[in-house]
Amino acid sequence: MRALLDANVLISAAVRPSGPPGRIVSALLERTAFDLILSPAIVAEVEVALMRAGIRKYLLEPPETLLWLADVAALADMVGDTGRVSGVCRDPDDDMVLSAAVEGRAEVIVTGDDDLLVLREYEGIRIETPRAFLSTVEK
C-alpha cells in the first residue's frame, strides 16, 4: 500500500510516539508495513514545526528528532512539489498534500487536518485519520 503521511501526522508522531501517528511511523520503521510517500514541502513543514519552541518542549530529545525525521524521509518515495492540484481544499495550503499524493500514486492520505478529511477521497485516493489507517497497518 502506498500512503502519504501529512506533516501533522509526522509532528504528532515525534511528540507522542505511543499515539496512533507514532505507532504508524514505528510500523514503517520496523517492518515496512506500507510504502511512504513524502514531498520536500511536507518534510520542510515538519522540520520547521519541530524547531518551534512550542513543540520542542514536548520532544524527549529535540536534536535526535531531526535525525529521526531524516530516517523517515530516507525511507520515503520522495515526489516533486508540482503544485498540479489547485483550488480543491478549503485551505489552499493543503492542495500541496493532494498534489504529492497524486504525483506519488498514493492509495491513502493519512492526516488529522479537517480541511483534508472533509474531502474523504480525491481522485480515488482515500483520506483518513491516523487511527483509521493504524487499524489497517496493524492487521
A tleap script that builds the chain and sets N, CA, C and O, in Angstrom:
source leaprc.protein.ff14SB
mol = sequence {
  NMET ARG ALA LEU LEU ASP ALA ASN VAL LEU
  ILE SER ALA ALA VAL ARG PRO SER GLY PRO
  PRO GLY ARG ILE VAL SER ALA LEU LEU GLU
  ARG THR ALA PHE ASP LEU ILE LEU SER PRO
  ALA ILE VAL ALA GLU VAL GLU VAL ALA LEU
  MET ARG ALA GLY ILE ARG LYS TYR LEU LEU
  GLU PRO PRO GLU THR LEU LEU TRP LEU ALA
  ASP VAL ALA ALA LEU ALA ASP MET VAL GLY
  ASP THR GLY ARG VAL SER GLY VAL CYS ARG
  ASP PRO ASP ASP ASP MET VAL LEU SER ALA
  ALA VAL GLU GLY ARG ALA GLU VAL ILE VAL
  THR GLY ASP ASP ASP LEU LEU VAL LEU ARG
  GLU TYR GLU GLY ILE ARG ILE GLU THR PRO
  ARG ALA PHE LEU SER THR VAL GLU CLYS
}
set mol.1.N position { 0.839 -1.169 0.000 }
set mol.1.CA position { 0.000 0.000 0.000 }
set mol.1.C position { 0.891 1.241 0.000 }
set mol.1.O position { 1.913 1.285 0.685 }
set mol.2.N position { 0.491 2.244 -0.775 }
set mol.2.CA position { 1.237 3.497 -0.856 }
set mol.2.C position { 0.474 4.561 -0.073 }
set mol.2.O position { -0.681 4.861 -0.376 }
set mol.3.N position { 1.135 5.130 0.942 }
set mol.3.CA position { 0.470 6.089 1.821 }
set mol.3.C position { 1.286 7.354 1.966 }
set mol.3.O position { 2.503 7.307 2.139 }
set mol.4.N position { 0.608 8.481 1.893 }
set mol.4.CA position { 1.231 9.763 2.156 }
set mol.4.C position { 0.855 10.166 3.577 }
set mol.4.O position { -0.327 10.209 3.921 }
set mol.5.N position { 1.852 10.459 4.398 }
set mol.5.CA position { 1.610 10.955 5.744 }
set mol.5.C position { 1.742 12.468 5.727 }
set mol.5.O position { 2.784 13.009 5.356 }
set mol.6.N position { 0.684 13.140 6.129 }
set mol.6.CA position { 0.682 14.596 6.177 }
set mol.6.C position { 1.636 15.067 7.285 }
set mol.6.O position { 1.967 14.309 8.197 }
set mol.7.N position { 2.062 16.303 7.189 }
set mol.7.CA position { 3.007 16.862 8.162 }
set mol.7.C position { 2.481 16.742 9.593 }
set mol.7.O position { 3.249 16.449 10.509 }
set mol.8.N position { 1.186 16.965 9.793 }
set mol.8.CA position { 0.660 16.926 11.158 }
set mol.8.C position { 0.760 15.536 11.766 }
set mol.8.O position { 0.858 15.404 12.986 }
set mol.9.N position { 0.738 14.507 10.945 }
set mol.9.CA position { 0.886 13.133 11.440 }
set mol.9.C position { 2.331 12.909 11.897 }
set mol.9.O position { 2.564 12.321 12.953 }
set mol.10.N position { 3.282 13.368 11.117 }
set mol.10.CA position { 4.691 13.206 11.491 }
set mol.10.C position { 5.043 14.023 12.729 }
set mol.10.O position { 5.801 13.566 13.585 }
set mol.11.N position { 4.499 15.218 12.823 }
set mol.11.CA position { 4.747 16.046 14.010 }
set mol.11.C position { 4.166 15.360 15.249 }
set mol.11.O position { 4.820 15.281 16.288 }
set mol.12.N position { 2.950 14.874 15.127 }
set mol.12.CA position { 2.319 14.164 16.250 }
set mol.12.C position { 3.105 12.919 16.633 }
set mol.12.O position { 3.220 12.594 17.814 }
set mol.13.N position { 3.642 12.223 15.644 }
set mol.13.CA position { 4.439 11.026 15.909 }
set mol.13.C position { 5.694 11.375 16.704 }
set mol.13.O position { 6.106 10.618 17.583 }
set mol.14.N position { 6.295 12.508 16.400 }
set mol.14.CA position { 7.502 12.930 17.117 }
set mol.14.C position { 7.178 13.339 18.552 }
set mol.14.O position { 7.953 13.073 19.471 }
set mol.15.N position { 6.044 13.977 18.732 }
set mol.15.CA position { 5.662 14.470 20.056 }
set mol.15.C position { 5.162 13.336 20.948 }
set mol.15.O position { 5.476 13.285 22.137 }
set mol.16.N position { 4.388 12.437 20.367 }
set mol.16.CA position { 3.791 11.358 21.169 }
set mol.16.C position { 3.939 10.026 20.427 }
set mol.16.O position { 3.004 9.577 19.763 }
set mol.17.N position { 5.096 9.405 20.538 }
set mol.17.CA position { 5.369 8.155 19.811 }
set mol.17.C position { 4.414 7.013 20.145 }
set mol.17.O position { 4.271 6.085 19.350 }
set mol.18.N position { 3.758 7.061 21.303 }
set mol.18.CA position { 2.854 5.969 21.675 }
set mol.18.C position { 1.454 6.137 21.093 }
set mol.18.O position { 0.651 5.206 21.160 }
set mol.19.N position { 1.145 7.293 20.526 }
set mol.19.CA position { -0.166 7.528 19.936 }
set mol.19.C position { -0.261 6.910 18.547 }
set mol.19.O position { 0.727 6.392 18.028 }
set mol.20.N position { -1.452 6.961 17.942 }
set mol.20.CA position { -1.627 6.377 16.601 }
set mol.20.C position { -0.609 6.857 15.560 }
set mol.20.O position { -0.064 6.021 14.840 }
set mol.21.N position { -0.322 8.178 15.442 }
set mol.21.CA position { 0.691 8.580 14.457 }
set mol.21.C position { 2.062 7.967 14.739 }
set mol.21.O position { 2.746 7.527 13.815 }
set mol.22.N position { 2.464 7.935 16.004 }
set mol.22.CA position { 3.752 7.342 16.363 }
set mol.22.C position { 3.805 5.863 16.052 }
set mol.22.O position { 4.828 5.349 15.599 }
set mol.23.N position { 2.707 5.183 16.295 }
set mol.23.CA position { 2.654 3.744 16.006 }
set mol.23.C position { 2.688 3.484 14.503 }
set mol.23.O position { 3.223 2.465 14.066 }
set mol.24.N position { 2.125 4.390 13.708 }
set mol.24.CA position { 2.191 4.258 12.249 }
set mol.24.C position { 3.646 4.372 11.795 }
set mol.24.O position { 4.116 3.557 11.001 }
set mol.25.N position { 4.355 5.380 12.298 }
set mol.25.CA position { 5.759 5.559 11.911 }
set mol.25.C position { 6.595 4.389 12.420 }
set mol.25.O position { 7.498 3.930 11.720 }
set mol.26.N position { 6.314 3.905 13.609 }
set mol.26.CA position { 7.034 2.726 14.121 }
set mol.26.C position { 6.820 1.524 13.212 }
set mol.26.O position { 7.757 0.775 12.932 }
set mol.27.N position { 5.589 1.340 12.754 }
set mol.27.CA position { 5.297 0.223 11.845 }
set mol.27.C position { 6.102 0.367 10.557 }
set mol.27.O position { 6.590 -0.622 10.010 }
set mol.28.N position { 6.237 1.585 10.082 }
set mol.28.CA position { 7.036 1.831 8.879 }
set mol.28.C position { 8.504 1.510 9.141 }
set mol.28.O position { 9.140 0.815 8.349 }
set mol.29.N position { 9.040 2.012 10.245 }
set mol.29.CA position { 10.461 1.830 10.542 }
set mol.29.C position { 10.814 0.386 10.883 }
set mol.29.O position { 11.919 -0.067 10.588 }
set mol.30.N position { 9.891 -0.335 11.499 }
set mol.30.CA position { 10.183 -1.693 11.957 }
set mol.30.C position { 9.938 -2.773 10.914 }
set mol.30.O position { 10.671 -3.760 10.856 }
set mol.31.N position { 8.926 -2.594 10.103 }
set mol.31.CA position { 8.607 -3.701 9.197 }
set mol.31.C position { 8.097 -3.280 7.830 }
set mol.31.O position { 7.537 -4.096 7.098 }
set mol.32.N position { 8.279 -2.051 7.489 }
set mol.32.CA position { 7.854 -1.550 6.192 }
set mol.32.C position { 6.436 -2.019 5.877 }
set mol.32.O position { 6.202 -2.729 4.899 }
set mol.33.N position { 5.498 -1.608 6.725 }
set mol.33.CA position { 4.097 -2.000 6.598 }
set mol.33.C position { 3.420 -1.359 5.391 }
set mol.33.O position { 2.357 -1.802 4.956 }
set mol.34.N position { 4.040 -0.321 4.859 }
set mol.34.CA position { 3.476 0.377 3.709 }
set mol.34.C position { 4.597 1.164 3.046 }
set mol.34.O position { 5.656 1.372 3.637 }
set mol.35.N position { 4.360 1.593 1.834 }
set mol.35.CA position { 5.311 2.447 1.130 }
set mol.35.C position { 4.945 3.897 1.425 }
set mol.35.O position { 3.821 4.330 1.168 }
set mol.36.N position { 5.881 4.624 1.955 }
set mol.36.CA position { 5.655 6.011 2.352 }
set mol.36.C position { 5.936 6.954 1.198 }
set mol.36.O position { 6.922 6.803 0.476 }
set mol.37.N position { 5.055 7.928 1.038 }
set mol.37.CA position { 5.237 8.987 0.050 }
set mol.37.C position { 5.354 10.303 0.796 }
set mol.37.O position { 4.540 10.605 1.669 }
set mol.38.N position { 6.365 11.085 0.454 }
set mol.38.CA position { 6.545 12.420 1.012 }
set mol.38.C position { 6.994 13.357 -0.104 }
set mol.38.O position { 7.410 12.917 -1.175 }
set mol.39.N position { 6.903 14.635 0.164 }
set mol.39.CA position { 7.438 15.641 -0.747 }
set mol.39.C position { 8.388 16.538 0.050 }
set mol.39.O position { 8.306 16.588 1.277 }
set mol.40.N position { 9.280 17.239 -0.633 }
set mol.40.CA position { 10.166 18.158 0.079 }
set mol.40.C position { 9.395 19.198 0.905 }
set mol.40.O position { 9.842 19.573 1.988 }
set mol.41.N position { 8.253 19.661 0.410 }
set mol.41.CA position { 7.470 20.659 1.143 }
set mol.41.C position { 6.922 20.090 2.455 }
set mol.41.O position { 6.890 20.792 3.466 }
set mol.42.N position { 6.496 18.837 2.446 }
set mol.42.CA position { 5.988 18.209 3.666 }
set mol.42.C position { 7.122 18.040 4.672 }
set mol.42.O position { 6.956 18.347 5.852 }
set mol.43.N position { 8.261 17.558 4.215 }
set mol.43.CA position { 9.414 17.371 5.105 }
set mol.43.C position { 9.848 18.724 5.685 }
set mol.43.O position { 10.153 18.818 6.874 }
set mol.44.N position { 9.876 19.753 4.863 }
set mol.44.CA position { 10.272 21.092 5.340 }
set mol.44.C position { 9.278 21.614 6.375 }
set mol.44.O position { 9.680 22.220 7.368 }
set mol.45.N position { 7.994 21.385 6.152 }
set mol.45.CA position { 6.979 21.822 7.108 }
set mol.45.C position { 7.173 21.138 8.462 }
set mol.45.O position { 7.042 21.774 9.508 }
set mol.46.N position { 7.481 19.855 8.440 }
set mol.46.CA position { 7.720 19.119 9.685 }
set mol.46.C position { 8.970 19.643 10.372 }
set mol.46.O position { 8.971 19.867 11.582 }
set mol.47.N position { 10.023 19.836 9.610 }
set mol.47.CA position { 11.287 20.313 10.183 }
set mol.47.C position { 11.108 21.670 10.860 }
set mol.47.O position { 11.589 21.872 11.974 }
set mol.48.N position { 10.427 22.592 10.205 }
set mol.48.CA position { 10.187 23.916 10.781 }
set mol.48.C position { 9.369 23.789 12.064 }
set mol.48.O position { 9.678 24.433 13.067 }
set mol.49.N position { 8.329 22.959 12.031 }
set mol.49.CA position { 7.480 22.787 13.216 }
set mol.49.C position { 8.266 22.198 14.378 }
set mol.49.O position { 8.088 22.618 15.521 }
set mol.50.N position { 9.127 21.235 14.101 }
set mol.50.CA position { 9.899 20.592 15.169 }
set mol.50.C position { 10.924 21.529 15.799 }
set mol.50.O position { 11.403 21.274 16.903 }
set mol.51.N position { 11.257 22.597 15.112 }
set mol.51.CA position { 12.212 23.570 15.651 }
set mol.51.C position { 11.521 24.657 16.479 }
set mol.51.O position { 12.194 25.412 17.181 }
set mol.52.N position { 10.199 24.747 16.407 }
set mol.52.CA position { 9.467 25.760 17.177 }
set mol.52.C position { 9.537 25.437 18.665 }
set mol.52.O position { 9.405 24.282 19.070 }
set mol.53.N position { 9.746 26.465 19.462 }
set mol.53.CA position { 9.860 26.283 20.913 }
set mol.53.C position { 8.616 25.617 21.491 }
set mol.53.O position { 8.727 24.787 22.393 }
set mol.54.N position { 7.448 25.964 20.992 }
set mol.54.CA position { 6.204 25.397 21.496 }
set mol.54.C position { 6.093 23.896 21.292 }
set mol.54.O position { 5.405 23.216 22.052 }
set mol.55.N position { 6.754 23.380 20.289 }
set mol.55.CA position { 6.742 21.937 20.033 }
set mol.55.C position { 7.972 21.282 20.650 }
set mol.55.O position { 7.884 20.177 21.186 }
set mol.56.N position { 9.103 21.949 20.578 }
set mol.56.CA position { 10.352 21.372 21.127 }
set mol.56.C position { 10.223 20.992 22.593 }
set mol.56.O position { 10.839 20.027 23.046 }
set mol.57.N position { 9.419 21.753 23.338 }
set mol.57.CA position { 9.286 21.450 24.766 }
set mol.57.C position { 8.614 20.101 25.013 }
set mol.57.O position { 8.723 19.549 26.108 }
set mol.58.N position { 7.925 19.569 24.011 }
set mol.58.CA position { 7.267 18.266 24.152 }
set mol.58.C position { 8.118 17.106 23.658 }
set mol.58.O position { 7.772 15.945 23.876 }
set mol.59.N position { 9.215 17.407 23.001 }
set mol.59.CA position { 10.059 16.362 22.432 }
set mol.59.C position { 11.003 15.822 23.492 }
set mol.59.O position { 11.590 16.589 24.255 }
set mol.60.N position { 11.150 14.505 23.542 }
set mol.60.CA position { 12.043 13.895 24.524 }
set mol.60.C position { 13.493 14.272 24.272 }
set mol.60.O position { 14.226 14.611 25.201 }
set mol.61.N position { 13.901 14.212 23.014 }
set mol.61.CA position { 15.282 14.527 22.644 }
set mol.61.C position { 15.269 15.342 21.348 }
set mol.61.O position { 15.421 14.777 20.265 }
set mol.62.N position { 15.087 16.671 21.449 }
set mol.62.CA position { 14.931 17.502 20.255 }
set mol.62.C position { 15.987 17.304 19.168 }
set mol.62.O position { 15.611 17.190 18.001 }
set mol.63.N position { 17.303 17.256 19.483 }
set mol.63.CA position { 18.269 17.094 18.386 }
set mol.63.C position { 18.091 15.756 17.648 }
set mol.63.O position { 18.238 15.697 16.427 }
set mol.64.N position { 17.780 14.701 18.381 }
set mol.64.CA position { 17.613 13.393 17.753 }
set mol.64.C position { 16.346 13.340 16.896 }
set mol.64.O position { 16.242 12.518 15.986 }
set mol.65.N position { 15.391 14.213 17.189 }
set mol.65.CA position { 14.149 14.222 16.422 }
set mol.65.C position { 14.414 14.561 14.962 }
set mol.65.O position { 13.768 14.011 14.070 }
set mol.66.N position { 15.354 15.457 14.712 }
set mol.66.CA position { 15.673 15.784 13.316 }
set mol.66.C position { 16.355 14.606 12.622 }
set mol.66.O position { 16.168 14.403 11.422 }
set mol.67.N position { 17.138 13.835 13.359 }
set mol.67.CA position { 17.728 12.623 12.789 }
set mol.67.C position { 16.639 11.598 12.494 }
set mol.67.O position { 16.680 10.915 11.470 }
set mol.68.N position { 15.665 11.494 13.396 }
set mol.68.CA position { 14.507 10.614 13.196 }
set mol.68.C position { 13.773 11.010 11.922 }
set mol.68.O position { 13.407 10.151 11.121 }
set mol.69.N position { 13.555 12.313 11.735 }
set mol.69.CA position { 12.879 12.802 10.532 }
set mol.69.C position { 13.683 12.448 9.281 }
set mol.69.O position { 13.109 12.060 8.264 }
set mol.70.N position { 14.992 12.578 9.353 }
set mol.70.CA position { 15.848 12.222 8.214 }
set mol.70.C position { 15.727 10.734 7.895 }
set mol.70.O position { 15.693 10.354 6.725 }
set mol.71.N position { 15.662 9.887 8.928 }
set mol.71.CA position { 15.476 8.444 8.714 }
set mol.71.C position { 14.147 8.151 8.036 }
set mol.71.O position { 14.078 7.344 7.110 }
set mol.72.N position { 13.089 8.812 8.503 }
set mol.72.CA position { 11.768 8.617 7.906 }
set mol.72.C position { 11.792 9.073 6.451 }
set mol.72.O position { 11.301 8.366 5.570 }
set mol.73.N position { 12.355 10.240 6.197 }
set mol.73.CA position { 12.415 10.770 4.830 }
set mol.73.C position { 13.240 9.869 3.911 }
set mol.73.O position { 12.929 9.736 2.727 }
set mol.74.N position { 14.286 9.253 4.452 }
set mol.74.CA position { 15.120 8.358 3.645 }
set mol.74.C position { 14.349 7.127 3.185 }
set mol.74.O position { 14.663 6.554 2.141 }
set mol.75.N position { 13.357 6.721 3.942 }
set mol.75.CA position { 12.545 5.555 3.572 }
set mol.75.C position { 11.447 5.899 2.572 }
set mol.75.O position { 10.822 5.010 1.993 }
set mol.76.N position { 11.220 7.176 2.377 }
set mol.76.CA position { 10.088 7.622 1.565 }
set mol.76.C position { 10.404 7.634 0.077 }
set mol.76.O position { 11.548 7.798 -0.347 }
set mol.77.N position { 9.349 7.455 -0.690 }
set mol.77.CA position { 9.382 7.718 -2.115 }
set mol.77.C position { 9.126 9.218 -2.225 }
set mol.77.O position { 7.988 9.667 -2.091 }
set mol.78.N position { 10.179 9.992 -2.467 }
set mol.78.CA position { 10.082 11.442 -2.480 }
set mol.78.C position { 9.580 11.895 -3.855 }
set mol.78.O position { 10.161 11.552 -4.885 }
set mol.79.N position { 8.498 12.667 -3.851 }
set mol.79.CA position { 7.929 13.164 -5.095 }
set mol.79.C position { 8.074 14.669 -5.150 }
set mol.79.O position { 8.206 15.330 -4.119 }
set mol.80.N position { 8.049 15.201 -6.341 }
set mol.80.CA position { 8.231 16.639 -6.511 }
set mol.80.C position { 7.041 17.446 -6.042 }
set mol.80.O position { 5.912 16.959 -5.984 }
set mol.81.N position { 7.322 18.689 -5.710 }
set mol.81.CA position { 6.272 19.635 -5.334 }
set mol.81.C position { 5.754 20.296 -6.611 }
set mol.81.O position { 6.152 21.410 -6.952 }
set mol.82.N position { 4.868 19.601 -7.304 }
set mol.82.CA position { 4.425 20.059 -8.621 }
set mol.82.C position { 3.381 21.162 -8.565 }
set mol.82.O position { 3.296 21.978 -9.483 }
set mol.83.N position { 2.588 21.198 -7.508 }
set mol.83.CA position { 1.517 22.187 -7.438 }
set mol.83.C position { 0.439 21.945 -8.465 }
set mol.83.O position { -0.295 22.864 -8.829 }
set mol.84.N position { 0.335 20.718 -8.935 }
set mol.84.CA position { -0.611 20.427 -10.009 }
set mol.84.C position { -2.061 20.436 -9.544 }
set mol.84.O position { -2.965 20.524 -10.375 }
set mol.85.N position { -2.308 20.349 -8.237 }
set mol.85.CA position { -3.661 20.450 -7.711 }
set mol.85.C position { -3.838 21.858 -7.154 }
set mol.85.O position { -3.010 22.334 -6.377 }
set mol.86.N position { -4.905 22.512 -7.549 }
set mol.86.CA position { -5.143 23.879 -7.109 }
set mol.86.C position { -6.637 24.118 -6.950 }
set mol.86.O position { -7.436 23.704 -7.790 }
set mol.87.N position { -7.003 24.784 -5.873 }
set mol.87.CA position { -8.395 25.165 -5.675 }
set mol.87.C position { -9.311 24.050 -5.216 }
set mol.87.O position { -10.529 24.171 -5.346 }
set mol.88.N position { -8.770 22.973 -4.687 }
set mol.88.CA position { -9.590 21.842 -4.250 }
set mol.88.C position { -9.938 21.955 -2.771 }
set mol.88.O position { -11.100 21.805 -2.391 }
set mol.89.N position { -8.938 22.219 -1.938 }
set mol.89.CA position { -9.141 22.281 -0.484 }
set mol.89.C position { -9.660 23.652 -0.076 }
set mol.89.O position { -9.377 24.660 -0.724 }
set mol.90.N position { -10.425 23.670 1.012 }
set mol.90.CA position { -10.880 24.965 1.536 }
set mol.90.C position { -9.703 25.745 2.122 }
set mol.90.O position { -9.776 26.968 2.243 }
set mol.91.N position { -8.611 25.049 2.491 }
set mol.91.CA position { -7.355 25.699 2.869 }
set mol.91.C position { -6.393 25.490 1.700 }
set mol.91.O position { -5.904 24.377 1.503 }
set mol.92.N position { -6.116 26.529 0.926 }
set mol.92.CA position { -5.270 26.375 -0.266 }
set mol.92.C position { -3.904 25.752 0.005 }
set mol.92.O position { -3.330 25.120 -0.881 }
set mol.93.N position { -3.371 25.923 1.226 }
set mol.93.CA position { -2.074 25.333 1.555 }
set mol.93.C position { -2.113 23.811 1.534 }
set mol.93.O position { -1.071 23.174 1.376 }
set mol.94.N position { -3.291 23.217 1.688 }
set mol.94.CA position { -3.414 21.762 1.709 }
set mol.94.C position { -3.453 21.140 0.314 }
set mol.94.O position { -3.350 19.921 0.176 }
set mol.95.N position { -3.601 21.966 -0.712 }
set mol.95.CA position { -3.575 21.427 -2.071 }
set mol.95.C position { -2.241 20.750 -2.374 }
set mol.95.O position { -2.189 19.828 -3.188 }
set mol.96.N position { -1.153 21.199 -1.723 }
set mol.96.CA position { 0.160 20.583 -1.977 }
set mol.96.C position { 0.190 19.129 -1.495 }
set mol.96.O position { 0.920 18.307 -2.048 }
set mol.97.N position { -0.596 18.815 -0.473 }
set mol.97.CA position { -0.679 17.433 0.008 }
set mol.97.C position { -1.363 16.575 -1.055 }
set mol.97.O position { -0.910 15.471 -1.359 }
set mol.98.N position { -2.444 17.087 -1.609 }
set mol.98.CA position { -3.143 16.357 -2.671 }
set mol.98.C position { -2.244 16.186 -3.893 }
set mol.98.O position { -2.228 15.123 -4.514 }
set mol.99.N position { -1.497 17.233 -4.234 }
set mol.99.CA position { -0.563 17.154 -5.372 }
set mol.99.C position { 0.461 16.047 -5.165 }
set mol.99.O position { 0.720 15.253 -6.069 }
set mol.100.N position { 1.040 16.000 -3.972 }
set mol.100.CA position { 2.054 14.982 -3.674 }
set mol.100.C position { 1.445 13.584 -3.727 }
set mol.100.O position { 2.078 12.649 -4.216 }
set mol.101.N position { 0.223 13.439 -3.226 }
set mol.101.CA position { -0.434 12.136 -3.242 }
set mol.101.C position { -0.703 11.670 -4.666 }
set mol.101.O position { -0.502 10.500 -4.990 }
set mol.102.N position { -1.151 12.575 -5.503 }
set mol.102.CA position { -1.407 12.233 -6.910 }
set mol.102.C position { -0.093 11.886 -7.602 }
set mol.102.O position { 0.008 10.881 -8.305 }
set mol.103.N position { 0.909 12.735 -7.392 }
set mol.103.CA position { 2.219 12.524 -8.009 }
set mol.103.C position { 2.830 11.187 -7.571 }
set mol.103.O position { 3.469 10.502 -8.370 }
set mol.104.N position { 2.632 10.825 -6.309 }
set mol.104.CA position { 3.210 9.595 -5.764 }
set mol.104.C position { 2.334 8.364 -5.916 }
set mol.104.O position { 2.666 7.292 -5.412 }
set mol.105.N position { 1.223 8.520 -6.607 }
set mol.105.CA position { 0.282 7.399 -6.826 }
set mol.105.C position { -0.136 6.762 -5.491 }
set mol.105.O position { -0.164 5.540 -5.344 }
set mol.106.N position { -0.456 7.626 -4.535 }
set mol.106.CA position { -0.876 7.156 -3.211 }
set mol.106.C position { -2.241 6.488 -3.290 }
set mol.106.O position { -3.078 6.822 -4.129 }
set mol.107.N position { -2.432 5.534 -2.387 }
set mol.107.CA position { -3.746 4.929 -2.216 }
set mol.107.C position { -4.498 5.597 -1.081 }
set mol.107.O position { -5.728 5.567 -1.026 }
set mol.108.N position { -3.728 6.209 -0.162 }
set mol.108.CA position { -4.334 6.834 1.010 }
set mol.108.C position { -3.493 8.018 1.472 }
set mol.108.O position { -2.264 7.989 1.419 }
set mol.109.N position { -4.183 9.055 1.926 }
set mol.109.CA position { -3.556 10.188 2.609 }
set mol.109.C position { -3.949 10.057 4.068 }
set mol.109.O position { -5.131 9.939 4.390 }
set mol.110.N position { -2.966 10.077 4.944 }
set mol.110.CA position { -3.210 9.975 6.379 }
set mol.110.C position { -2.998 11.364 6.968 }
set mol.110.O position { -1.915 11.938 6.850 }
set mol.111.N position { -4.038 11.899 7.603 }
set mol.111.CA position { -3.983 13.267 8.095 }
set mol.111.C position { -4.919 13.460 9.271 }
set mol.111.O position { -5.882 12.715 9.454 }
set mol.112.N position { -4.619 14.461 10.052 }
set mol.112.CA position { -5.516 14.886 11.111 }
set mol.112.C position { -6.139 16.232 10.771 }
set mol.112.O position { -6.819 16.830 11.606 }
set mol.113.N position { -5.917 16.706 9.570 }
set mol.113.CA position { -6.363 18.016 9.118 }
set mol.113.C position { -7.805 17.933 8.618 }
set mol.113.O position { -8.091 17.256 7.631 }
set mol.114.N position { -8.708 18.630 9.312 }
set mol.114.CA position { -10.128 18.600 8.932 }
set mol.114.C position { -10.375 19.124 7.520 }
set mol.114.O position { -11.325 18.699 6.862 }
set mol.115.N position { -9.527 20.045 7.048 }
set mol.115.CA position { -9.703 20.582 5.701 }
set mol.115.C position { -9.464 19.520 4.629 }
set mol.115.O position { -10.013 19.615 3.531 }
set mol.116.N position { -8.658 18.522 4.934 }
set mol.116.CA position { -8.459 17.390 4.022 }
set mol.116.C position { -9.457 16.275 4.314 }
set mol.116.O position { -10.016 15.680 3.393 }
set mol.117.N position { -9.678 15.993 5.589 }
set mol.117.CA position { -10.574 14.889 5.959 }
set mol.117.C position { -11.997 15.092 5.437 }
set mol.117.O position { -12.685 14.123 5.117 }
set mol.118.N position { -12.434 16.335 5.353 }
set mol.118.CA position { -13.789 16.609 4.863 }
set mol.118.C position { -13.966 16.131 3.417 }
set mol.118.O position { -15.088 15.850 2.994 }
set mol.119.N position { -12.877 16.038 2.663 }
set mol.119.CA position { -12.959 15.561 1.272 }
set mol.119.C position { -13.230 14.058 1.209 }
set mol.119.O position { -13.883 13.586 0.279 }
set mol.120.N position { -12.737 13.312 2.182 }
set mol.120.CA position { -12.873 11.854 2.286 }
set mol.120.C position { -12.146 11.072 1.188 }
set mol.120.O position { -11.692 9.951 1.418 }
set mol.121.N position { -12.039 11.661 0.006 }
set mol.121.CA position { -11.406 10.978 -1.130 }
set mol.121.C position { -11.106 12.029 -2.192 }
set mol.121.O position { -11.849 12.996 -2.360 }
set mol.122.N position { -10.004 11.820 -2.904 }
set mol.122.CA position { -9.669 12.705 -4.012 }
set mol.122.C position { -9.026 11.873 -5.104 }
set mol.122.O position { -8.020 11.202 -4.871 }
set mol.123.N position { -9.595 11.915 -6.280 }
set mol.123.CA position { -9.093 11.149 -7.441 }
set mol.123.C position { -8.780 9.700 -7.078 }
set mol.123.O position { -7.743 9.162 -7.464 }
set mol.124.N position { -9.687 9.080 -6.333 }
set mol.124.CA position { -9.530 7.676 -5.967 }
set mol.124.C position { -8.605 7.427 -4.785 }
set mol.124.O position { -8.369 6.275 -4.421 }
set mol.125.N position { -8.078 8.485 -4.182 }
set mol.125.CA position { -7.173 8.368 -3.031 }
set mol.125.C position { -7.999 8.589 -1.763 }
set mol.125.O position { -8.587 9.654 -1.579 }
set mol.126.N position { -8.039 7.585 -0.897 }
set mol.126.CA position { -8.751 7.727 0.372 }
set mol.126.C position { -8.037 8.738 1.261 }
set mol.126.O position { -6.812 8.852 1.229 }
set mol.127.N position { -8.809 9.464 2.048 }
set mol.127.CA position { -8.246 10.400 3.009 }
set mol.127.C position { -8.799 9.998 4.365 }
set mol.127.O position { -10.007 10.058 4.597 }
set mol.128.N position { -7.898 9.583 5.269 }
set mol.128.CA position { -8.368 9.075 6.548 }
set mol.128.C position { -7.489 9.508 7.709 }
set mol.128.O position { -6.364 9.977 7.535 }
set mol.129.N position { -8.044 9.333 8.892 }
set mol.129.CA position { -7.342 9.713 10.124 }
set mol.129.C position { -6.232 8.708 10.427 }
set mol.129.O position { -6.239 7.588 9.916 }
set mol.130.N position { -5.279 9.122 11.263 }
set mol.130.CA position { -4.243 8.171 11.691 }
set mol.130.C position { -4.842 6.930 12.372 }
set mol.130.O position { -4.373 5.815 12.145 }
set mol.131.N position { -5.859 7.118 13.193 }
set mol.131.CA position { -6.467 5.981 13.894 }
set mol.131.C position { -7.057 4.973 12.898 }
set mol.131.O position { -6.885 3.766 13.067 }
set mol.132.N position { -7.744 5.456 11.873 }
set mol.132.CA position { -8.318 4.568 10.863 }
set mol.132.C position { -7.216 3.846 10.089 }
set mol.132.O position { -7.315 2.644 9.841 }
set mol.133.N position { -6.171 4.574 9.711 }
set mol.133.CA position { -5.072 3.952 8.977 }
set mol.133.C position { -4.319 2.946 9.831 }
set mol.133.O position { -3.884 1.907 9.333 }
set mol.134.N position { -4.164 3.249 11.110 }
set mol.134.CA position { -3.468 2.341 12.015 }
set mol.134.C position { -4.165 0.985 12.076 }
set mol.134.O position { -3.504 -0.052 12.140 }
set mol.135.N position { -5.487 0.988 12.056 }
set mol.135.CA position { -6.204 -0.286 12.090 }
set mol.135.C position { -5.903 -1.126 10.856 }
set mol.135.O position { -5.930 -2.354 10.930 }
set mol.136.N position { -5.620 -0.495 9.735 }
set mol.136.CA position { -5.233 -1.211 8.520 }
set mol.136.C position { -3.797 -1.729 8.630 }
set mol.136.O position { -3.511 -2.869 8.265 }
set mol.137.N position { -2.904 -0.886 9.133 }
set mol.137.CA position { -1.484 -1.226 9.228 }
set mol.137.C position { -1.232 -2.339 10.250 }
set mol.137.O position { -0.364 -3.188 10.047 }
set mol.138.N position { -1.988 -2.330 11.339 }
set mol.138.CA position { -1.742 -3.309 12.408 }
set mol.138.C position { -2.465 -4.630 12.210 }
set mol.138.O position { -2.434 -5.481 13.099 }
set mol.139.N position { -3.109 -4.822 11.080 }
set mol.139.CA position { -3.792 -6.108 10.817 }
set mol.139.C position { -2.801 -7.215 10.622 }
set mol.139.O position { -3.191 -8.359 10.392 }
savepdb mol mol.pdb
quit
